[in-house]
């Protein structure tokens, strides 16, 4: 099959996949996978350690989470997307694409779209995806945990869709932007503030999460870096004891948090960030969707933690 508008033909796709697999592996949240060839088909290992076999470039893709949707459009494969989940709202073009549900997928709608691949995140129960696999529709799970993983999965999506050049150009640009931030925030003499990043009241990012990764790369110290889970719910007493010097909360679908609400929490008036008014909001989409816009989130977070460096 021949693809147009920036896509490569099938044999070129295979050749590029071989080149990529010879120099790198794709690291997800749980496993390290790689792309290899098997005769005239391509084998890949997704972020759940699952092996998927594809015989050609997918022509009809359903995305069941906002992150893969943004990745597909970012690498130039938006024209292949025939269905998206309810929460996919970026870029604007997805408004006119058939919706297939959210955490509960509409199996009937997805089957009616006749996709040859489903790309999902780890938010969708795998049992639902397996039902669709039983109908002959393969699926790939993206489950990134670090900023590095985001870049690797973008390259993976580029290979899956035949948009290798576009994906590589995008990742190169994102890497340059990340370097522009970390060249300042990782200076050995930089004073790093204690930071509390709240994506829902009292819920934050713990060790191993991309939120923890972002705080470190932005030049901060995550007050929850030594907690016992990736996404812990903290107690008020814990936050007070950690005394964050800056508080960043997200604004989006799930939250109605305000700076005034945080300031008025019992006992929080003794926290440095509260007493000094160093409380800031950020767009939830830039911190909860681990797609290409996560670099926007890194830049914004770094500017809040170190306004003197990014004036």
C-alpha positions as CSV (number, residue, x, y, z in Angstrom):
1,X,0.0,0.0,0.0
2,X,1.2,3.5,-0.8
3,X,0.7,6.4,1.6
4,X,0.8,10.1,0.6
5,X,1.2,13.5,2.2
6,X,4.4,12.9,4.1
7,X,3.9,9.2,4.7
8,X,6.2,6.5,3.4
9,X,5.4,3.4,1.3
10,X,5.2,0.1,3.1
11,X,8.7,-1.1,2.3
12,X,10.2,2.3,3.3
13,X,8.3,2.0,6.5
14,X,9.8,-1.4,7.2
15,X,13.3,-0.2,6.3
16,X,13.1,2.9,8.6
17,X,11.8,0.7,11.4
18,X,14.8,-1.6,11.1
19,X,17.1,1.4,11.3
20,X,15.4,2.8,14.4
21,X,15.3,-0.5,16.2
22,X,19.0,-1.0,15.6
23,X,19.9,2.1,17.5
24,X,17.3,2.5,20.3
25,X,14.6,0.9,22.2
26,X,11.3,2.5,23.3
27,X,11.0,2.8,27.1
28,X,7.6,3.0,28.6
29,X,6.3,3.0,32.1
30,X,6.7,-0.7,32.7
31,X,8.8,-2.4,30.0
32,X,11.4,-1.7,27.4
33,X,10.2,-2.6,24.0
34,X,11.7,-2.5,20.5
35,X,10.6,-2.6,16.9
36,X,11.8,-5.4,14.7
37,X,10.8,-7.0,11.5
38,X,9.5,-10.5,10.9
39,X,9.5,-11.3,7.2
40,X,7.1,-8.8,5.6
41,X,5.5,-7.6,8.8
42,X,6.6,-5.5,11.8
43,X,6.7,-6.5,15.4
44,X,6.7,-4.0,18.2
45,X,6.6,-4.2,22.0
46,X,4.3,-1.6,23.6
47,X,4.6,0.0,27.0
48,X,2.8,-2.9,28.6
49,X,5.3,-5.4,27.2
50,X,2.8,-6.7,24.7
51,X,4.0,-7.8,21.3
52,X,1.9,-6.5,18.4
53,X,2.2,-7.6,14.8
54,X,1.3,-5.3,12.0
55,X,1.4,-6.2,8.3
56,X,1.1,-2.6,7.0
57,X,0.8,1.0,7.9
58,X,-2.6,1.5,9.6
59,X,-5.1,3.5,7.5
60,X,-7.8,3.8,10.1
61,X,-6.9,4.5,13.7
62,X,-9.0,4.9,16.8
63,X,-7.5,6.8,19.8
64,X,-9.0,6.0,23.2
65,X,-7.3,8.7,25.2
66,X,-6.3,12.4,24.8
67,X,-2.5,11.7,24.9
68,X,-2.3,9.4,21.9
69,X,-4.7,11.7,20.1
70,X,-2.4,14.6,20.5
71,X,0.6,12.5,19.6
72,X,-1.1,11.3,16.3
73,X,-1.9,14.8,15.2
74,X,1.5,16.2,16.3
75,X,3.4,13.8,14.0
76,X,1.1,14.6,11.1
77,X,-1.1,11.5,11.2
78,X,-4.3,13.2,12.1
79,X,-5.9,12.2,8.8
80,X,-5.7,8.6,9.8
81,X,-7.8,9.1,13.0
82,X,-11.4,8.0,12.6
83,X,-12.4,7.9,16.2
84,X,-11.4,9.5,19.5
85,X,-12.4,9.3,23.2
86,X,-14.8,11.8,24.8
87,X,-12.0,13.8,26.5
88,X,-9.9,14.3,23.4
89,X,-10.3,18.0,22.6
90,X,-6.9,19.0,21.1
91,X,-6.2,20.0,18.5
92,X,-9.4,21.7,17.4
93,X,-9.9,19.2,14.4
94,X,-10.9,16.4,16.8
95,X,-14.2,18.1,17.5
96,X,-15.6,16.7,14.2
97,X,-14.3,13.1,14.8
98,X,-16.6,10.3,16.0
99,X,-16.5,9.9,19.8
100,X,-16.0,6.3,21.1
101,X,-16.6,6.7,24.8
102,X,-14.0,7.3,27.6
103,X,-13.1,4.9,30.4
104,X,-16.0,2.9,29.2
105,X,-15.6,2.4,25.4
106,X,-18.5,1.9,23.0
107,X,-17.5,-1.4,21.4
108,X,-20.2,-1.1,18.8
109,X,-19.1,2.4,17.6
110,X,-15.5,1.4,17.4
111,X,-16.3,-1.8,15.4
112,X,-18.5,0.3,13.0
113,X,-15.5,2.6,12.3
114,X,-13.6,-0.4,11.0
115,X,-10.2,0.6,12.4
116,X,-7.1,-1.4,11.7
117,X,-5.4,-0.2,14.9
118,X,-6.4,1.2,18.3
119,X,-3.9,3.3,20.2
120,X,-4.7,3.7,23.9
121,X,-3.2,4.9,27.2
122,X,-3.1,2.9,30.5
123,X,-6.2,4.7,31.7
124,X,-8.6,2.5,29.7
125,X,-9.2,-0.9,31.3
126,X,-7.3,-3.5,29.2
127,X,-10.2,-5.9,29.4
128,X,-12.2,-3.6,27.1
129,X,-9.4,-3.4,24.6
130,X,-9.0,-7.2,24.7
131,X,-12.7,-7.5,23.7
132,X,-11.9,-5.4,20.6
133,X,-8.8,-7.4,19.9
134,X,-11.0,-10.5,19.9
135,X,-12.8,-8.8,17.0
136,X,-9.6,-8.7,15.0
137,X,-8.6,-5.1,16.0
138,X,-5.0,-4.9,17.4
139,X,-4.2,-2.3,20.0
140,X,-1.1,-0.5,21.3
141,X,-0.8,0.9,24.8
142,X,1.3,4.0,25.5
143,X,2.0,4.3,29.3
144,X,4.8,6.8,29.6
145,X,6.2,7.9,33.0
146,X,9.0,10.3,32.2
147,X,9.6,13.1,29.8
148,X,12.2,10.9,28.1
149,X,9.4,8.3,27.6
150,X,7.2,10.9,25.9
151,X,9.8,11.6,23.3
152,X,10.3,7.9,22.6
153,X,6.6,7.2,22.3
154,X,6.3,10.1,19.8
155,X,9.0,8.4,17.7
156,X,7.1,5.2,18.0
157,X,3.8,6.8,16.9
158,X,5.7,8.2,13.9
159,X,6.9,4.8,12.9
160,X,3.5,3.2,13.4
161,X,1.9,5.7,11.1
162,X,4.6,6.1,8.5
163,X,5.4,9.6,9.7
164,X,9.0,8.9,10.7
165,X,10.5,12.2,9.4
166,X,7.8,14.3,11.0
167,X,8.1,12.6,14.3
168,X,11.9,12.9,14.4
169,X,11.7,16.6,13.5
170,X,9.2,17.2,16.3
171,X,11.2,15.3,18.9
172,X,14.4,17.2,17.8
173,X,12.5,20.5,18.3
174,X,11.2,19.4,21.7
175,X,14.6,18.2,22.8
176,X,16.0,21.7,21.9
177,X,13.3,23.3,24.0
178,X,14.0,21.0,27.0
179,X,17.7,21.7,26.7
180,X,17.0,25.5,26.8
181,X,15.2,24.9,30.1
182,X,17.5,22.4,31.8
183,X,20.6,24.3,30.8
184,X,19.4,26.9,33.4
185,X,17.5,24.8,35.9
186,X,20.2,22.1,36.4
187,X,23.0,24.5,37.2
188,X,25.0,23.2,40.2
189,X,24.7,26.4,42.1
190,X,21.0,26.9,41.6
191,X,18.9,27.1,44.7
192,X,15.9,24.8,44.2
193,X,12.6,25.6,46.0
194,X,10.5,23.0,47.7
195,X,7.4,22.6,45.4
196,X,3.9,21.2,45.9
197,X,2.2,20.4,42.6
198,X,-1.5,19.6,43.2
199,X,-3.6,18.2,40.3
200,X,-6.6,17.6,42.5
201,X,-7.2,18.7,46.1
202,X,-4.4,17.0,48.1
203,X,-3.4,14.7,45.2
204,X,0.0,15.1,43.8
205,X,2.8,13.5,41.9
206,X,5.1,11.0,43.7
207,X,8.3,9.2,42.7
208,X,8.3,7.6,39.3
209,X,5.6,9.8,37.8
210,X,6.1,12.3,35.0
211,X,5.0,15.1,37.4
212,X,7.9,14.3,39.7
213,X,10.2,14.3,36.6
214,X,8.9,17.7,35.5
215,X,9.4,19.3,38.9
216,X,13.0,18.1,39.0
217,X,13.8,19.2,35.4
218,X,12.1,22.6,36.1
219,X,14.6,23.1,39.0
220,X,12.4,22.3,42.0
221,X,12.3,19.8,44.9
222,X,9.1,17.8,44.9
223,X,7.8,17.6,48.5
224,X,6.3,14.2,47.7
225,X,9.4,12.7,46.1
226,X,9.8,10.2,48.9
227,X,6.2,9.1,49.2
228,X,5.2,5.5,48.5
229,X,3.2,5.8,45.2
230,X,3.3,7.6,41.9
231,X,0.1,9.6,42.6
232,X,-0.3,9.9,46.3
233,X,-3.1,11.6,48.2
234,X,-1.4,13.7,50.9
235,X,-2.6,14.8,54.3
236,X,-2.9,18.4,55.3
237,X,-0.4,17.7,58.1
238,X,2.2,16.3,55.6
239,X,2.0,19.4,53.4
240,X,2.3,21.7,56.3
241,X,5.3,19.8,57.7
242,X,7.1,19.8,54.3
243,X,6.6,23.6,54.1
244,X,6.6,24.1,50.3
245,X,8.0,27.4,49.1
246,X,5.8,27.4,46.0
247,X,2.4,25.8,45.4
248,X,1.2,25.1,41.8
249,X,-2.3,23.8,41.3
250,X,-4.0,22.8,38.1
251,X,-7.1,24.1,36.5
252,X,-9.2,21.9,34.2
253,X,-12.1,19.5,33.9
254,X,-11.7,17.9,37.3
255,X,-10.9,20.8,39.6
256,X,-12.4,24.0,41.0
257,X,-9.4,24.9,43.1
258,X,-8.4,28.5,43.6
259,X,-5.5,30.3,45.3
260,X,-8.0,31.6,47.9
261,X,-9.2,28.1,48.6
262,X,-5.7,26.8,49.2
263,X,-4.8,29.8,51.4
264,X,-7.9,29.2,53.6
265,X,-7.1,25.6,54.3
266,X,-6.8,25.1,58.1
267,X,-3.3,25.6,59.3
268,X,-1.9,26.4,55.9
269,X,-1.2,30.0,56.8
270,X,2.1,28.9,58.3
271,X,3.3,27.4,54.9
272,X,5.9,29.6,53.3
273,X,4.2,29.6,49.9
274,X,0.9,30.7,51.5
275,X,2.4,33.4,53.7
276,X,4.3,34.8,50.8
277,X,1.6,34.4,48.3
278,X,3.6,32.1,46.0
279,X,0.6,30.1,44.8
280,X,0.0,29.7,41.0
281,X,-2.3,27.9,38.6
282,X,-1.5,26.0,35.5
283,X,-3.5,24.4,32.7
284,X,-4.2,20.8,33.7
285,X,-3.8,19.7,30.1
286,X,-0.1,20.7,30.2
287,X,0.6,18.5,33.2
288,X,-1.8,15.6,33.0
289,X,-1.5,14.8,29.3
290,X,1.9,13.3,28.6
291,X,2.0,14.2,25.0
292,X,4.0,16.9,23.1
293,X,2.5,19.7,25.1
294,X,4.2,18.4,28.2
295,X,7.1,20.5,27.2
296,X,4.9,23.6,27.3
297,X,4.2,22.5,30.9
298,X,7.9,22.1,31.7
299,X,8.6,25.6,30.3
300,X,5.7,27.2,32.3
301,X,6.6,25.3,35.5
302,X,10.3,26.4,35.2
303,X,9.2,30.0,34.8
304,X,7.1,29.8,38.0
305,X,9.9,28.1,40.0
306,X,12.6,30.4,38.7
307,X,11.1,33.6,37.3
308,X,14.5,35.3,37.5
309,X,15.9,32.9,34.9
310,X,13.0,33.1,32.5
311,X,12.0,36.8,32.6
